């Protein structure tokens, strides 16, 4: 090869290399940044994919393996044809995760272990037929649901559910669903029902399952604000009866937004009934999905919810930026124990649909999480881009003092020290409100005042958080009379030094319609008096209008 040919070839090669360098795609696609996401990232789906992460579920197998799952929804998914559910395994108690299965034809499913096998039970698509799938190898392979003998439990739809708990009681498995045949409007179409099957039955056989009647909603409930109920929990109440406790959606941001509904199920599992006079309970965050489980060790019911901690004009069912631990001994009165997770933004951040189980002294949870990912974040708080795993250690001992964020910082009002009438009041997490019928009674409940005597209407009072010690003290600016109200019939309250006011009492709208008695006490200028506390209501300082 002569020199001129060599030069020509060299030039050609340089041109070719230059061309490749100029036009070859450079791997400049933005990479996600998971560093700020709370918990352990199990799965991530970028907003740009149009596929969002839904229906988180978690179970611990007898040998200690954790399984977590989620389904896919959104415009890029196939949720309305044959939905996709993904399953993940962890062999190190949730510190790392491996994707092990993709299950076609499964949506809104819970995951549970029963008699040596793992099951997922939901629908085959968005508002599809009810199906159940089984795995005999720890979550890697799953049965189909091809007919009434292999997991297809209904021949038609529409049905609705979420990853709701499976209850075992009286030799049967119990699982709540909603019949979605009441029209096409979200919420309004859902009718509460319960399914059950013998514990020793073949759960893949449709004939094994008994269906209760389906209870429709009534738009007149909750003063006409009731929009619908959904995502019910099968729970055994303290009297040993099966109940279905459902999420309640109401119209707009209102005092009704922290309501759940309690539907009673007959012992034979075939009849569901609801009494609107007694069936609504106050549960902060119950406008969103929640899972309730009973803990024999603490003899209490526990749940994780998304309470609305600050005023917003958004409908409560869209506010999902706070995750709180709740506790109850009777399913009726709920106490906020701790704020576990929080992000100040309500529009693009959600810590929602928590499914959780007990793990010794800990609670472990799989959460549908909308969060910053460095490539656009979540489309909104609802359309989550993450499945995350969380461990809440020693959950039974957690208090508000252990919260991820100062609860007082989330309250719309609540100075630590304020002048009210003839006294200066000091304490924590309280606000000064007007006493009136229908007024919000406590800052962390949707209870309202009722039967307020005419003499007391228009008085101001110190609104506290029910069940939370406010540490209120009043220092008199001059000789005066202090007034205080408390549930003096409850244990733990000491009214020494206070004199009852005859015929001055009022109530708030908890399940027991608890009465508060008014007391008075003469104090001198400069005297500092502790407002009694020690029971759930504590003591509320009352200030007459003339003060």
N, C-alpha and C positions, 0 to 999 in steps of 0.2 A: 504493500500500500504506500503510495507516494505521500510526500509531506503535505501537499495541498489537500488530498483526500482526508488525511488525519485531521487537518485543521478544520475542514468542513464538517466532519463528524463531531468534533469537539464543540464547535459552535452550535450544531444542531442539538447536541445533548444539553448544552447550557440553556438554550432556548426552551427545550422541553421541560427541564427542571424548573426554570423560571415560570413557565406556564402552569405547571403542576402546583408550585407554591402559590401562584396567584389565584388559582381557581379551586384548589382542593379545599373542602370545607374544614374549617378550623373548629375544634371541639370547644366552642365558646358558649354552649348552652348553659344557662345558669344552673348551678347545683343547689339543691335544697340545704338549708341550714336548720338542723334540729336542735341546736344547742340550747335554745331558750324554752323548748317545749317541756312542760311539767311531766314527771313520771318517766317511764321507759317507752320509747316509740316501738310499737309492734308493727304498725303498717302506716304507709303514707300514700296519699293519692293527690297529686297537684290539682289546684283549681282548674288549670287549663285543660285537663283531661275530660272535664264534664262528668266525671265519676266521683261521687261523694261516699264517705264511709258512714254506714248506719248500723243499727241493731247490734251493739257490742254484747258479748256474752262471755262467761268464764265459768270453769269448773275445775276442781282439783280431783284427780283420779286417786284411787286407794293407794297406789304405790308412790304417790307424791308428784307425778307429772301434772303440770298445768296445761289446760287447753283454753285458748281464747278464739273467738270468731267474730266476724262482722259480715254484713252484706254490702252490696253496692247499689246506690240509687243515683238519680240525676240524668240529664239529657244524654250523656255518653254511655249509660248503662242499658241493660236489657231487662230492667225490673218489671216491666209490664208484659213481657213475653214468657220468660223463664229465668227468674232472678238468680244471681250468682252469690253464693256464700263462700267465704274463705276461712280456713281453719289454721291455727298456729299452735305449736307446742313449745313448752319450756321445760327443760330438765334441771334448771338451776333456780327454781322458785321465783321466776319472773324476771331475772336479770338479763336474759337474752332469749330470743324467740326465733323459731324456724317455721316457715310456711310449709305445711304438709298436705293440704288438700284444697281443691276447688270443687264445690258442689253446685251443680246446675239444678235449677228448679227448687230453690229454697229461699225464703224471704221472711223477715221479721221473726226469726226463730230463737228460742232459748236453747241452751245446751245443758245436759244433765247426765249423771251417771245412775244406772239402775240395774242391779242384779248382774254385774259383770260386763255390761255393755254401755256405750255412750250413745245418747240420742240427741237429735235436734228436732224441734217441733215448731212449725210455723205455717206459712202458706207457700204455694209453689210460685207465686208472683204477687205483684202489688194488687191487693184485693182479689186474691185468687182462691183456690181450694185449700182446705186444711190438709197438711201432710206431716208425716213423721219419718225421719231417716235414722238408721242405726249403723254404728261402727263397732266391729268386734276386734279391731286391732289398735285401739287407742287413738282414733281420730284420723287415720290415714286413708282408709277406704270406707265408703258409705253405700248403703243400700239405695236402690231407686225407690220411687213411689209410683209404680206403674198401674196399680189397680187396688181394689179394696182389700186385698190380702197381703199387699207388700208395702203399705204405708200411705196410700191415698185414702184419707178418712172421710172425705166428702166428694161427691161426684161433680159438684158445681160450687160456685162462689156466689156472691163475694163475701169474704171474711177478713177480719182485721185483728191484729195483735201486735205484740212487741216481745222482746226477750223477757217474759214474765216468769216468776218462780213456779216450780212444781212442788205441790204440797202432798205429803203422804199422811193420810189419816183414815182410821177405821178400815184398814185393809184396802184402801183405794188410792190411786193417784188423782190429783185434782189440778186442773189447768184452766185459767180464764181465757176467754176469747170474746170478740165482738162480732155479731152478725151485722154485716154492712149492707144489708138489703133494704134499709129504710130510706131509699132515695139515692141521690148522688152528691149531696152537699157534705163536705168534710165535717166531721163532728156530729152533725144532726142525723146522719145516716146510721150511726152506730147504736146497736142494741146489746146490752150487757148479758152475757151468758156464761155458763160453766160447763166444762167437760170433765168426765171422770172415767176411770177404768180400774178393774181389780189389779192389785200389785203383781199377781202371778199370771196375768193374762199376756197373750202375745200382743204387744203394743202396736205392731204393724197391721193387725187385723182391725178393719173398720168396725166389725161387730163387737169388739171389746169395749167400745166407748159409748158412754151414755151422755146425751146432750140435755141440758136444762132448757126451759123456755127462754126466749130472748126478750129482755125488758127494754122498751123504747124510752127515749128521753121525753121530757115535757118542757117546752120552751118557756112555760110560765114559772118554772122553778127558779129560786133565787131572785125573786122580784123581777122576773122576766129577763134576767141577764144570762140565763143558762143556754149555752151553745151546744154542749155535748159532753159525753164521757167516753173514756177509752182506756186501753192498756191497764186492765184490771189485774189485781194481785189475789191469788188464792191464799187465804190466811186462816188459821185457826184462832178464834177469839178466846178470851180468858174463860168463857163458859164452855169451851169445847165444841163450838159450832163453827162450821165453815162459812166464811164470808168472802165477798169479792170487793176489794177496795180499789176504786178507780180514780184515775186522773180526771179533773173537771176543768173544762174550758168555759170561760165567761166572756161577755161582751166588754171589750175595752179595759183600760187600767182601772180597777175598782177594788173596793174592800172585799169583794167576794173572790178575789183571785187566788187565795190560799185555801181553797176548799177541795176536799176529796169526798167521794160518795161511797157509802157502805151498803152493799146489796147482800141480803141474807139468802143462804142456800139451804134447802131442806136436807134432812138427814139422808133421804134416799137419792139425793143429788139431782132430782128432776125438776125442782121448782125454785125459781129465783124471784124474790120479792123486794120491793123498795118502798120505804116510807119517807116521803120528802120532809115531813115534820121533824124526824129524828135522824135521818140517814146521812145528812151532810155533816162532816167533821172538819175542824180547822187544822190544816197541815201546811205550814209555809213551804212554798215551792211546788205544791200539788197541781199546778197548772201545767207541769211538765211530767214526763215519765219518771217513775220511782219504783224501786223494788223493796218490799218489806219482808224481813225474815225474823223469826223468833229465836232468841238466844237463851237456852236453858240455864247457862251459867249466871247471867245477870237477871234472869227472869223478866226480861224486857224485850220489846220489839225495837228493831233498829231499821233505819233507812237513810239513804242519801238523796237530797233534793237540791233544787236550784231556787232558793228563795230570792225574792226581789228585795234587795237591801237598801236601795235608794229609789226615790221617786223617779219615774220615767213615764213618758207619754206612750211608750210602746206597750202593746198587749203583753200581759204577764207571761203568756206561753212562749214568747220570743226572747225573754230575758233569761239567759243561761250562763252568765259569766261568773257565778258564785256557786260553789259546791259546799253544802253543809251537812254535818252529821246530826241526825235527829233520833230521839229516843222516846219511847212511850211504854207505860206499863199496862195500858188497857186499850190501845188502838184509838182512843178518843182524844186524850190530852197528850200533845206532843211538845217536847222541849228541845230547843236548839242547843246542842252540846258543844259544837266546835265548827268554825269555818275552816274547811280543809284546803280549798283552792279558791283563788280569786284572780280575776283580771279586770281592771277598771273599765275596759271598753265593752259595751253590750252589743255593738253592731256586728263585729267580725270575730268575736271570741266566745266560744261555748265550751262548757265542761259538763256534758249532758249525757242522758241515757245511761247512767252508771249501772252496770250489773256487777254484783259483788257477792262474795262468800266469806264465811269465817275461816280463819287459818290460825287456830290456837288463840293467842292473845291479840292477833292482828286481824285486820279486815283487808282483803285484797280485791281490787276492782279493775274492770275493763271499762274504759270511758271513751265515748265518741267526742273527739276534741277538735274544735275549730281554733287554729292558732297560727301565729306567724311562722313561715317556713323559708323566708328569704327569696321566694319566687312568686310573690303575690298573695301569700296567705290564703285564708279561706274566703270563699265567695261571700259568705255571711256566717253568722253564728250558728245557723241551722245546718248549712251545707258543709259538714265537717271534712277536714282533710287528713285527720289522724285517727288511728286507734292507739290509745295509750294504756299502759298498765301502771297501777299504783298500789303501794303497800302503806296502810295507815296503822302504824305500830301502837300497841296497847290502847286500842280505840276505846275500850270501856272506861279508861281513866282520863280521857281527853276532856278539857273544859274550854270555855270561851277564851281563857287566858292563853291557851295553846294555839289559838287561831293563826292562820297564815297571814291574816291582815287584822289590824285592830278593829273589832266590831264597831267601836264608837266612831271610827273614821267613816264608816259606811252609813251612819244614820243621818237623816236630813237635818236633824236638830239635836241638841243635847249638850249645852255648855256645862262645864263642871261646876260652875258657880253662877247664880243668877239672883237678882233681887226680885222678890215676889211679895207685893203688899208690904206688911210690916216686918218681914223677915228676909234674911239672905239664906238661900238654899244651896247646899253643896252636895255632890254625889257624882255618880257615873252613869252614863247612858240613860239620861232622862230628858224629857222635854216638857215644856209648860203648854197645856192644851185647855180648851174650853170644855166644860162638862155639859153634855147634852144627850138626849136620847138619840141613838144612831151614831154617836161619835165613836171613833176607834178607841178601844179601851187600853190596849197594850201595844207597844211599838213593834213587837215581833209576832203578833197574832192578828187574825181578822175579827176577833170578838168585838162587839159593840155594846155600848151602854143601853140599858132599858130600865123602865120604871124609875127614872130619876125624878124625885119629888120636885114640885114646882119651886120650892124655896131654894133648891140647889142648882137649878138650871141657870147657866150663865156664869157659875163659879169657875175659877181656874183650878187645875190640879196638875200634879207632877206625873206625867205619863212615863212609865218605866217599861222594862222588858219583863214579861211574865216569866217567873221561874229563875230570874237572875237578880242577885243581890245588888241593889243600887247604892247602898251605903248612904242614904239621905240623912242630912242633918240640917236643922233650921236654927238660925241665930236671930233672936228678936231684936229689932231696931228700937223698940219701945215696949212698954207694958202692953200686952195684947192677948188675944185668945187665938190659939192655933187649933185648926180642925184637921182631922185625919180620918181616912176610911180604910178598912181592912176586912178580910174574911175572918172574923174573930172566932168562928166555930171550927176552923181548921187548926190542926196541931202545929206547934212551933212558933206561934205568935204570942208576944208578951205585951199586954196593954196596960201594965202597971203605970199609974200616974195619969191615965186618960179616963175620962168619964163618958159613957155612952150618951148620945143625943137621942131622946125618945122620938120615934116616928121618922127618923132620918136614915133611910137605907135605900139601896138601889142594887141592880144586878148587871151582870154581863152575860153574853150569849154563848157560854160554853155549854157542853152537854148537860151539865147539872144546873144551869142557870144560877150560878153561884152568887149568893147575896153578899154585899159589903155593908157593914155597919159603920155609921159615922160617930166619931168621938171628938171631945173637946179637951183642951188643957190650957190653963192660965199660965202665962210665962212673964217674966220681968225683963226689962231692957238689958241686953247683953247676954241673956241666958241662952245656952246652946243645948238643943234637944235632939236626940236621935229619933227618927221616925221608925216605928216598929217594923221589923221584917223577920223572916224565919219560915214563912210558908210561901206557897206559889205566888200569891197575889202581892205579898209584902204590904207595906203601908203607903198610901197616897196622901200627900199633903193637899188640903183643900183651902182655897183662898176666896172669901166672899167678894162680890163685886165692889163693895165700898172700900175694900182694901186695895 
